[in-house]
Every structure is written in C-alpha cells, then in structure tokens.
Amino acid sequence: MTASGSSPVPPASDSPDSSRLATTLVESLPVAFYLLVEPMVSGKQVLDVATSVGGPGPECLRRAGAAEVISCAPTGPSFSVPDAGVDIVLCGLPVIRSDADRGLWMAEIRRVLRPEGFCVLRLAAAALRDHAQAGAGMRTACMDLLLAYFATVDIVEETQFGGVAFQVPGTDELAVNESLTRLSGASGHLVALCADCAERPWNLTESLLVPTYAGAPTEAGAAGAPMGELAAWQGEVARLEARCAELSREREDARESAMTLQDRADRLERTVAVLRRDVERYLRQISDDAAARELLALERDNLRRDLATAAQQAADASREVERRQVALRTLEKEVVRLRAARGGAGRPTGKT
C-alpha cells in the first residue's frame, strides 16, 4: 500500500507533555526488521534507534555494506545526532496516542534525516486502533497518520504467524504470503518506509515475506518469541565461527607444510649449486690434464648423473610446493566463502 503527498509537520516544541515523553521508551526491533532493510543500506549512514545498543541486527547491516551504523537507546524523542546527519533512521516507535507527542518524535526523526534519506518505522497496532475504529483499516490509519509528516509512505505489514509481507507499488499482484496474512488475523505491528521526497529512495522490487519470530501468534507469546530467533542466529554464528576456526587451523597446517617443502627445495637447490661448481672444477681439471681425461670423464659422468638426480628431486620438490600453494589458496577461498555465507545465511525470501 503506497501513497504520496505533502503536508506541514506539526512543530515539536509546542507539546505540553514533552517532560512526560522523556520516560517513553522505543520498542525493540526483531532481527527480521533488519533483514528487510539490509538490501537498502549499502554505503549509507544508518541510525538504529532501539531499546539496547548492539546485537545481531546492526551487525547484519554492517555486513550488508552500511558505511556506518550509529546505535542509540533514547528514553524520549531526542537523538544524539547532528541535523541531517544520517541517510536512514530505523525506529520502533512506542505506543503514542497524542498528536502532539507523535509530532515530537516525527520532528526529531526528520531533523536527523538528510533530504534524500528515509526512515523505517515499526508501529504497534495498539497505537492505530483509535484511528482504525473511526472507520479506517489498520493500513489506512497508519498511512493517514504518516502522510501528515512525510511525502511518500509505503506500508509493510507484519503478520501474526511471524512475518511481514510487501506488495509491489503500482501492481495488483499479491505474494502468496499476503493471502496468508488474512488467515492469521490482525497484524500486531506495521512497518512503514517514509521519505520527504516524491521519489522513493528505497527499492523493493518484489513481494517479500520476512519472518519476524518463531512461536505463538498471540501477543503474550510474541514478547518472548524474538529471543528464540536470536538464539537460532547465535547458534548459526557459533557454528560458522567453529568452522572458520577449523579452516584456519587447516590453513596454518598447510602453510607449515609449504614452508617445510620450501626449505627442502632450498637445500636441494644449494646442493645442485655445489654439484655444478664441482662439475665445472672437474671439467677444468680435465682440460688441464689430458692424461687423466678418461678417468675424469668417468667421474664427470657420475657427477652428471648425480646432478640430474638432484635436479629431478628439486623439480619434484618445486612441483610439490606449487601443489601445496594451490591447496592453500583453495582453503583461503573456502574461508572467505564461509565468512560471506555467515552474513547472508538463513535469509529467507519469498518470490511472487
């Protein structure tokens, strides 16, 4: 569901309840919220407004190529970020029923956003019930609220069975999971992408289903469900880290073997150099002493055979070194691939 429009933002300084807002906490953001935003953050400055600093979500954004992820945990609509300081703001808005209070939050978000930037807001359904009861649906109520502050808004709906679904703007096609949302009951949260420009800075090219948690669809069960998802992610990270450590050990063993073979090759090369000098010395002796030419010829042949044997051994050692170096490079590529897989592992997507 999309819309475009423009209207003035209510001034943030006119609220009589700003002192009360100082104790209002933002909501925590599930990991899937970051997975939804992950494709949009490459090269961007991102402000992550959450109940706690750190965690797997911001790390996902860094691995996705974000230039910087600034995390803050405010107790009210006040961010320690300069004006127009970031490209993207991520925020789980608390339940705000007062228009004046909501204006404070929106004004602060718009203050830190650059003109071409956008914000991704997670809004609880409880904050929209009053508007929905007035005759509008949940999405429509959310759209009406946000169009008072932003020119362009897209709504992504969070489902009760643990996902969010997105409909491509300008199309009538729905993802299969969009139909499932109707069977799951009313959404607990909506996710809104908002910008103050007519063109969308984000790019959602297809319908999406991003799981938000695994567990009971009730409000009581949803509170603890993200921890199960987080534990699963932490287990996957631990497994990949163990695999990386194992590959690192194999790489070190391969390096030690390569160094041993290289030392052996160096010793053989020194032996070959000594033999070559001996051959040259004996050849000079043969040229100086014609009487001992036949005897020296026999010795020369023996030395040449020894030289050929040593050269063959050196060549074999060099080939062994090359083979071990190829194996070492293969292991290093595997380490890089596994590290890349850790960043994108488990990212479920649904196609239309």
Secondary structure, DSSP 8 states (H G I E B T S, - for coil): -EEE-------GGG-TTHHHHTT-------HHHHHHHGGG-TT-EEEEE-SSS-SHHHHHHHHTT-SEEEEE--SSS--S--TT-EEEEEEE------HHHHHHHHHHHHHHEEEEEEEEEEEEGGGTHHHHHTT--HHHHHHHHHTTT-SEEEEEEEETTTEEEE--TT-----HHHHHHHHS-S-SEEEEEEESSSS-SS---S-EEEE---S-SSHHHHHHHHHHHHHHHHHHHHHHHHHHHHHHHHHHHHHHHHHHHHHHHHHHHHHHHHHHHHHHHHHHHHHH-GGGHHHHHHHHHHHHHHHHHHHHHHHHHHHHHHHHHHHHHHHHHHHHHHHHHHHHTT------
